[in-house]
Amino acid sequence: MTSKNDLYYDVVIVGAGNAALCAAIASCESGAKVLVLEKGPKNKRGGNSFFTDGAIRFAFNGLEDLREVIPKITDEEAAKIHMPPYTVEQYHTDLMKATGNKSESELAEHLVTKSYETIKWMHENKVDFDLIYDNQSFVKDGINHFWGGLPVKTWNRGVGLIEQLNNRAEELGIDVWYESPAVKINKDGNEISSIVVKKKEKEVIVQTKSVVLACGSFEANKKLRAEKLGEIWNNAIVRGTEFNTGDGLSMAFEIGAQPFGEWNGCHSIGTDANAPIVGDFTKPGDIFKKHSYPLGIMINKEGNRFVDEGADFRNFTYAKYGREVLKQPGHIAYQIYDSQVRPMLRDEYDKEEATCYKAESIEELVAQLDVNREQFLQTIEAYNNAVQKGDYKPAEKDNKGTEGITPPKSNWALKIEKGPFYAFPVTCGITFCFGGLKANKKGEVLNNNDEPINGLYAAGEMIGGIFYGNYPGGSGLMSGAVFGRTAGTSAGRYVKAQLNLN
Ligand SMILES: Cc1cc2nc3c(=O)[nH]c(=O)nc-3n(C[C@H](O)[C@H](O)[C@H](O)COP(=O)(O)OP(=O)(O)OC[C@H]3O[C@@H](n4cnc5c(N)ncnc54)[C@H](O)[C@@H]3O)c2cc1C
């Protein structure tokens, strides 16, 4: 395509996380001259995507589908793997179950049906993947049995994903400007005409026909968070990037975009009570989460339990239990385990960053905690008395639950009785907000009449209406990749059509 002057790009992508870089690569593939704008400096690039463990959920028909995108799996390794398929229908069912059937049907269908082909496209674009043996499989008779539909992560987690996407963008000749937040989108009549960028305190205008907004949601914006989610959310820590402050949303609303989705909802988890208040780019990886609560119980400062820790696999509860922790006094809870389950806890519990109290007896443990001690001991006693007999099977929903206590524990209920005992304090960490822009399955941003705003596209966390209340783990990266690729391709085609017209 032709450029008008030095500061003309066919497509400008706002953000440099997973969704944005997928959009940039896809736009470039369709022939566009592409500019990526990133608000942060180069050493803080990659957005929330950088902080992930890279778990990415997609539909596949069995191990052979996975070997196409992970060719390093040898025949010998494959012979020791039992990999049930995870169909489009299962993914769709899981998405609908997690969101209470609210996920917008066109967007939900696009996400699940395009998931595998997008993974293949990422692989063609030099993104490597690995199997997730830890936490997503168990060994029986020498065979690794995978379960739960989330067997794959990006190579070297989010760090590797961002590195590989950037390498690919560089290889394709895509320009990336760091420390260059987009601040305003201009229209000429009905069409996008330029974007204003803040560069070293100066405003630079880049002429363009199309903008893809992929600059995250507003979880790092204290004011907006309090306004949309409620004041209490200012007590949550921000798990990811400090730069996702809702800029893309306000720029889009200024030119008539329609808000959509659950504007008072967000993804949040139980995270180490001493985690930094905003993601630390020098400590990448999802190192502060605490996701083994289905194997133990959670007790608040008043000494009470407050959720069914064993309601489902953690993949289906972790994204909604963060807010339950936030509601507790002091926004704190203690995850309690005994020595029977301690070896089974996920590896984040062994990290030096993990805050842990340990004691030989429950009484000694409680003496170290900032809780109502009497009530705490009563809660443990009542829980232990309520645990029912049954086969304990940590890798499947075993129905070994409690009876006669509220809330119940529905699966994996073992008495807390064998010392040493452990308490891990957790607080609420916000991941991203569910409210966003209304977009269709082409990634086009819609106005209040549900009509596309010519030249404006969105991807990733910016799109509202896909997640409500909860989401199936690994869907954030997949949504970013599917809609990033879609939006980038649509933007490239749009510009081509415009240039052919003129
Ligand atoms: C700790 C943690 C662990 C997670 N683990 C997983 C996981 O394992 N699997 C999974 O699927 N999801 C996970 N998620 C969720 C996942 O990170 C997100 O859903 C997904 O990465 C969002 O991608 P995105 O590209 O939309 O946004 P981001 O990756 O956040 O990218 C947004 C980018 O926009 C930039 N930006 C913001 N404003 C501007 C502006 N005005 N101009 C220019 N640039 C701007 C930001 O700096 C950032 O680089 C995790 C999130 C966190 C925080």
Ligand as a Chemical Component Dictionary entry (heavy atoms), coordinates in Angstrom:
data_LIG
# 
_chem_comp.id                   LIG 
_chem_comp.type                 NON-POLYMER 
_chem_comp.pdbx_formal_charge   0 
_chem_comp.three_letter_code    LIG 
# 
loop_
_chem_comp_atom.comp_id 
_chem_comp_atom.atom_id 
_chem_comp_atom.alt_atom_id 
_chem_comp_atom.type_symbol 
_chem_comp_atom.charge 
_chem_comp_atom.model_Cartn_x 
_chem_comp_atom.model_Cartn_y 
_chem_comp_atom.model_Cartn_z 
_chem_comp_atom.pdbx_ordinal 
LIG C1  C1  C 0 -0.670 -12.015 36.446 1  
LIG C2  C2  C 0 -1.583 -12.374 35.299 2  
LIG C3  C3  C 0 -1.648 -13.692 34.860 3  
LIG C4  C4  C 0 -2.495 -14.053 33.808 4  
LIG N1  N1  N 0 -2.471 -15.344 33.351 5  
LIG C5  C5  C 0 -3.177 -15.664 32.241 6  
LIG C6  C6  C 0 -3.018 -16.939 31.622 7  
LIG O1  O1  O 0 -2.171 -17.773 32.016 8  
LIG N2  N2  N 0 -3.800 -17.204 30.537 9  
LIG C7  C7  C 0 -4.685 -16.285 30.021 10 
LIG O2  O2  O 0 -5.356 -16.592 29.049 11 
LIG N3  N3  N 0 -4.809 -15.052 30.565 12 
LIG C8  C8  C 0 -4.074 -14.722 31.645 13 
LIG N4  N4  N 0 -4.182 -13.460 32.165 14 
LIG C9  C9  C 0 -5.086 -12.496 31.498 15 
LIG C10 C10 C 0 -4.398 -11.985 30.234 16 
LIG O3  O3  O 0 -3.171 -11.385 30.571 17 
LIG C11 C11 C 0 -5.205 -10.953 29.492 18 
LIG O4  O4  O 0 -6.520 -11.332 29.331 19 
LIG C12 C12 C 0 -4.610 -10.712 28.109 20 
LIG O5  O5  O 0 -3.221 -10.844 28.127 21 
LIG C13 C13 C 0 -4.981 -9.333  27.635 22 
LIG O6  O6  O 0 -4.282 -9.055  26.467 23 
LIG P1  P1  P 0 -4.433 -7.652  25.781 24 
LIG O7  O7  O 0 -3.485 -7.684  24.652 25 
LIG O8  O8  O 0 -5.851 -7.333  25.560 26 
LIG O9  O9  O 0 -3.937 -6.587  26.872 27 
LIG P2  P2  P 0 -2.485 -6.331  27.470 28 
LIG O10 O10 O 0 -1.603 -7.511  27.317 29 
LIG O11 O11 O 0 -2.669 -5.820  28.847 30 
LIG O12 O12 O 0 -1.883 -5.189  26.542 31 
LIG C14 C14 C 0 -2.357 -3.864  26.588 32 
LIG C15 C15 C 0 -1.219 -2.954  26.168 33 
LIG O13 O13 O 0 -1.720 -1.649  25.883 34 
LIG C16 C16 C 0 -0.785 -0.692  26.367 35 
LIG N5  N5  N 0 -1.479 0.596   26.494 36 
LIG C17 C17 C 0 -2.389 0.994   27.404 37 
LIG N6  N6  N 0 -2.824 2.248   27.131 38 
LIG C18 C18 C 0 -2.180 2.653   26.018 39 
LIG C19 C19 C 0 -2.193 3.837   25.224 40 
LIG N7  N7  N 0 -2.958 4.898   25.548 41 
LIG N8  N8  N 0 -1.395 3.911   24.128 42 
LIG C20 C20 C 0 -0.573 2.875   23.799 43 
LIG N9  N9  N 0 -0.516 1.737   24.516 44 
LIG C21 C21 C 0 -1.316 1.611   25.603 45 
LIG C22 C22 C 0 -0.283 -1.299  27.652 46 
LIG O14 O14 O 0 0.933  -0.736  28.057 47 
LIG C23 C23 C 0 -0.159 -2.776  27.245 48 
LIG O15 O15 O 0 1.109  -3.045  26.679 49 
LIG C24 C24 C 0 -3.324 -13.074 33.198 50 
LIG C25 C25 C 0 -3.237 -11.736 33.614 51 
LIG C26 C26 C 0 -2.370 -11.386 34.643 52 
LIG C27 C27 C 0 -2.275 -9.938  35.058 53 
# 
loop_
_chem_comp_bond.comp_id 
_chem_comp_bond.atom_id_1 
_chem_comp_bond.atom_id_2 
_chem_comp_bond.value_order 
_chem_comp_bond.pdbx_ordinal 
LIG C1  C2  SING 1  
LIG C2  C3  SING 2  
LIG C2  C26 DOUB 3  
LIG C3  C4  DOUB 4  
LIG C4  N1  SING 5  
LIG C4  C24 SING 6  
LIG N1  C5  DOUB 7  
LIG C5  C6  SING 8  
LIG C5  C8  SING 9  
LIG C6  O1  DOUB 10 
LIG C6  N2  SING 11 
LIG N2  C7  SING 12 
LIG C7  O2  DOUB 13 
LIG C7  N3  SING 14 
LIG N3  C8  DOUB 15 
LIG C8  N4  SING 16 
LIG N4  C9  SING 17 
LIG N4  C24 SING 18 
LIG C9  C10 SING 19 
LIG C10 O3  SING 20 
LIG C10 C11 SING 21 
LIG C11 O4  SING 22 
LIG C11 C12 SING 23 
LIG C12 O5  SING 24 
LIG C12 C13 SING 25 
LIG C13 O6  SING 26 
LIG O6  P1  SING 27 
LIG P1  O7  DOUB 28 
LIG P1  O8  SING 29 
LIG P1  O9  SING 30 
LIG O9  P2  SING 31 
LIG P2  O10 DOUB 32 
LIG P2  O11 SING 33 
LIG P2  O12 SING 34 
LIG O12 C14 SING 35 
LIG C14 C15 SING 36 
LIG C15 O13 SING 37 
LIG C15 C23 SING 38 
LIG O13 C16 SING 39 
LIG C16 N5  SING 40 
LIG C16 C22 SING 41 
LIG N5  C17 SING 42 
LIG N5  C21 SING 43 
LIG C17 N6  DOUB 44 
LIG N6  C18 SING 45 
LIG C18 C19 SING 46 
LIG C18 C21 DOUB 47 
LIG C19 N7  SING 48 
LIG C19 N8  DOUB 49 
LIG N8  C20 SING 50 
LIG C20 N9  DOUB 51 
LIG N9  C21 SING 52 
LIG C22 O14 SING 53 
LIG C22 C23 SING 54 
LIG C23 O15 SING 55 
LIG C24 C25 DOUB 56 
LIG C25 C26 SING 57 
LIG C26 C27 SING 58 
# 
